[in-house]
Amino acid sequence: MKGPPLTLRQWVGWTGFALVFLLVAAVLVWRGDILQDALNPQVPFQTYDPPPPPDYATPAAWALRDARTVGAGPAAVFFIHSTTFDGGHEWNGPIGDRKADAYLQRIVLPNYAGPFARAGAISAPRSRQASLYTRMTLRDDAREARAFAYGDIAAAFDVWLGRHPDGPLVLAGVEQGGELLERLVRERIADDPALRRRLVAVYLMDVVVPASGLSPAVPACATRNQTGCIVAWSPVAFDNDGAARGRLRRALVWNERGQLVDLNDRTALCVNPVTGSTDTAPVDARHHRGATNATGLEQGARPALIAREVATQCRDGLLRYSQPDLESFRETGSWSDRRKARPYNLFYGDIEADVEARLALWHHDHPSS
């Protein structure tokens, strides 16, 4: 038996409900695309007027400038941070952006510069970094913005070297910072015997680097009993094959002309931070020296480490790992924050141990330095 026909008010109500439901569903499905489009500068990079350059002779151009903790070693550490600027009207972030600086100070420096604090004095330049948007698209504009940031890093490196004319050097970069550092090593260190002699190691954290594209003068670290070499890895969880395929498919690497080009079918480099080697055998979690969530810690404060939690293996050029089932190592933050460097470091203790071992070896090989 049929009920009474719907009134006009009921029709309007149900129609409105359906429209709201469809709108909410559309936002959920295309939320990423909507937010990503909001970060698009909407201007070609060729006609873009970038922010003023930093003056690396001034403290304001440095997030850290020769920051030293009590008992730190003799190395000078040059650290290039990851993407912290979202985007919007700018392809490259201006120096002093409050939101970008807050992410840098609260998350990136404690988690990723922190493992090098015991090696020596850390310096971390600010730069007109390429925005988060440039890492979400393979457009030529985005590649040019990422390449543009290299000029600031090269200028900061020259000033930093002027403050550290001798002694051991450690170079480290995470995500976009590691990308820029890899080019810096090839263009400023590989052909300079004096700098190569001072080089303890280069750490490229969460960076895809072609194994065949490294300079023979600064090779991959095949073992932990080696200095003047590169420790590079790009992590993907064991159970996330889709992310692994996507990362290699979208990876951009430098060519000889300083341009970012597709990785294509080249093999990526993986140096396992747990073993400090290119060995591809599975590494049991009992060898893991410690993960941590150092977010919010002050400079120089050493976080508590959770060891024996993460199993690893270098496979197909990526570092595959087991994700700890702990609250401290879960993704948090806004949509854009979840696409930046993670607010924890699964290999904090391993990096710390690796740089300590290579620095000791460097001193053994250079007793008069």
N, C-alpha and C positions, 0 to 999 in steps of 0.2 A: 504494500500500500504506500503510495507516494505521500510525502509530507507536503506542507504548504509551501508555495513558491517563495523564493528569497525576496525580501524587500530591497528597495534601492539602497538603503543604508547598509544592509548586509552585503550586497554586491560590492559596494564601495569598500567596505571593511575587508572583505576577502581579497579583493583585487589589490588593495594597499598592502595587505599582509604578504601576498605573493610577490609583489614588486620589491618589498623590503627583503624578503627571503632571497630572491634572485640577486639583489644588489650585494647582500652580505656574502653570498656564495661566490659571486664574481670577485669581490675584494679578496676573499681567502685564496682563491685560485690564482689570481693575477697580482697578488699583493707585492711579490718580489719585483715584478716588472714595473709596477706603479712606482714603488720606492726607488728602484734603480733609475727610472726615467727622471725622477725628481733631482737626482744627483748629476744629471747630464748638463754640462755648461751651456749647451745649445749654441755654441759658436765654434767655428773651425779653429784648430790650434794655430794654423798659419796666420790668422788675423787676431789671435789672442794676445792681450797685453799682460804679461805675467807680473806678479808682485815684485817689489824692489828686492835686490839681492841682499843677503846677510853680510855683515862685516865681521869676519872671524877673528879680528883683532880685539873684539869686545866680548865681554862675558855673556851678553844677551843672545849671542849667536850659538851658544852651547847649552845643551840640556845638562851635561856634565862636563866639567873642565878640570882634568887631572884630579878627579875625586879619588881619594885614597882612604882605605880602612886601616885600622890598627893591625899591624903585623903583615900587611900586604907585601908581596914580592916586588922585585925590581923592574918588572916589565912595564912598558907603556902600552896601554890597550886603546885601540881605536874602534869604537862601536858605532855602527850605523843602524838606526832603529827602523822598524817596520812602518807600514802605512797607519797613520793615526787621523788623517784629515779625510772627511767623508766626500766632499765635493760640493756641487751646487753651481755657483757662478764661476768658480775657478777650476781650471785644469790642474793647477799646482797650488798648494796651500801657502798662504802667507805666513811669515814668521810671527809667532806669538798668538796664533789662533787658540782661544781659551779651551775649547772642547778638545782639540787635537792635543794640546799640551797636557790637559788633565789625563787623557788616556795614556799618553807617553809616561808621565810621572807615576801614575797609579798602577799601571799594568805592565807596560813594556819594559821599562828599566828594571824594576824589581825581579821580574821573571826571566829576562833574557840577558841583561847586562850583569845581573847579580852573580851568575856563575864565574865571572872573570874577576870579581872583586879581590880575591886572594892572590891573584897573579900580579897585580900592580895598580897603577893609577889609571882610571878609566876616563876617557874623553868621548863625548857623544855630541856631534854637531847637530844643530837644527838646520833644516834646509827647506827649499821650496819643493817639498815632496809632491810626487804625483798623487792625485786623489784616489780614494777607494774606487771611485767609478772607473778609473783607468785599468783596474784589475778585473773588471766585470765585462769587458768588451775587447775584441781583437781589432777594433778600428785603428786606422793609421794615426788618427788624432791622439788616441790613448797611448800608442807606442811612442809617439813623439814627445808626449808629456812625460813619460817615464824616462826617456832618454835625456830630456832637458834637465831633470833633477841631478844627473851625473855631474854637471858642471859645478854645482855647489859642493858636492862631496869631494871632487878633485881639489877645489880651492881650500876646503877645510883641511884636507890631508896635508897640503903643503904647509899651512900654518902650524898644524900639529907637529909635523916633522921638525920644523924650526925650533919648537920647544923641547924636542927630544932628539938631539943630534947623535946620540950614541945609546948603546944598551939594547936589550932584547925587545922585540915588537910582537904584539899579538893583535890580529885584526879579526873582527867579528861583526856579523850582520845577520839580521833576521828578516825573512820574507823580502819585501822590496829593498830593504837595506842590504841584504845579502846579494841580491841581484846587482846592485850598484857596486858593491865591493868586489864582486867577481871581475867586473870590467876594470876596476881600479888596479887590481892585482896584475892583470894582463898588460895594462898600459903604463903603469908606474913602477912596478916591482920586478916583473919577469925579466926585463932587460937591464936592470940595475944591480950589478954584483954586490955593491956595498949594502943595499937594502936587503937583498936576498940573504946575505950573511947574518943579518940581524933578525931575520924572520923566524919566529918560533912556530907559528901555525896560523892558518886562516880558517875561520869557522863560518860556514854558510848554512845557517839554520833555516829549515823550511824553504829551500831553494832548489829548483830544478836546474842542473848544470849538465851540459853534454860531456860525457866521459872522454870523448875523443877530441874535445875542443880546448883542453887545458894546455898551457904552455909547458913543455918539458922542463923548463927551469923552475916551475912551481907546480909539481905534480900532485896527484891525489895521495893522501896518506894511506899507504897500503897496510901499514902496521902502526902500532903505538910507539914503536922504537924508531921514530922518524921525526925530523923537524923540517921547517921550510916547506911545508906541504899544506894541502887543502883537506879539511874535514867538512863534507857537504852531505846533506840528506834532506829528503822531502817525505814527511811521514803520512801514512794512510793506514787506517785500522785494518787488521787481518780480514774482517768480514765485510769490507766495503770495496768490492771490486769495481763497482760503478764509479766511485770517486777516483779510484786509481786510473781507470781508463780516461776519465774526463781530465784529470790533472795533466797527464802526458799529452793528451790531444790539444789542450789549450796552452801548454807551456810555451813561453817565449824566451829566447836566448840571444846573446849578442853575436853579431857577425864581425868580420874584420873591419868594417867601416863604422862601427859603433851604432848599428841599427839593431832593433829587436825583431827577430824573425822566428818563424815556427820551428819547434824542435824537430818535427817530422819523424822520421824513422830512426833518428839517432838514439843511442842508449844513454840514459841519464846516469849520473854518478851517484852512488850510495856508499858513504862511509858510515858504518854503524857507530853511533856515539857511545854505545855500551862497551864495544870492544876496541874502538879506535882503528878499525881496519875495514878493508873492502871484502872480507870473507862473507860468502853468501850462505853459510850454514846457519840453521836456526840457533838462536841464543836463548837459553832458558831464563826465566824471570829471576832466578837466584843470583844471576850475575849483575842484575840491575842495581845501581848505586843510589838511586833516589829521585823520586818525583816530588814536586811541591807546588803549592799555590801561594806565591809570594806577593800576591796583589795587595797593595796598600802599605807594604813595608817601607820604612825609611831607608835611604841610601846607606849602605854599609851594614845593615842588619841582616844576619844570615838566618834563613828560614829553617824550620824543621823539615827533614827529608823522610819520605816514606819509601823504603828500599824493598827490593825483591818483589816488585809488583808488576813489572812490564816485561813481557817476552818480546823479542824482536827478530827480524830477519830482513836482510837486503834481498829484494826480489824484483826482478825486471826494472831495476834502476830506482825503486822506491823503498823507503824504510817501512815495512809492515810491522805493526805492533798490536799488542793486546791492551785494550782500554781498561783502566782500573774502574771497578764499580764502586766509586766513592763520590760523595757529594762534592768534594773539593775540585773534582776534575770533570765537572759537567758544564756545558755551555750555558752562559748567562748573558744578560744584556739585551740591548736593542737589536733590531734587524741588522743595522750596519755594524754594530760591535761584534756580532757573531761571524762577520766576514773578515775580521781583522785577526791579528795574532792572538792566540788563545790566552785566556787570563790565568794560565798555569803553565808549568814546564815539566813535562814528563821525564826529561833527561837532565835536570839541573845538576844532580850529584855526579852524573856521568861526564858532563862537560867539565865540571869543576875538577874532577880527577884527571881527565884527559889533558887539560891545559897544565895542570901541576906536573904531570909526568913528562910532558914535552918540554916544559920550561927547565926542569931538572936536567934533562938530556941535553938541552941547548947549553946550559952552563958547563956540563961535563965536556962538551965539544969545544967550548970557548972559555977556557979557564982564566984567561987574562981580561975578559970583558966584564 
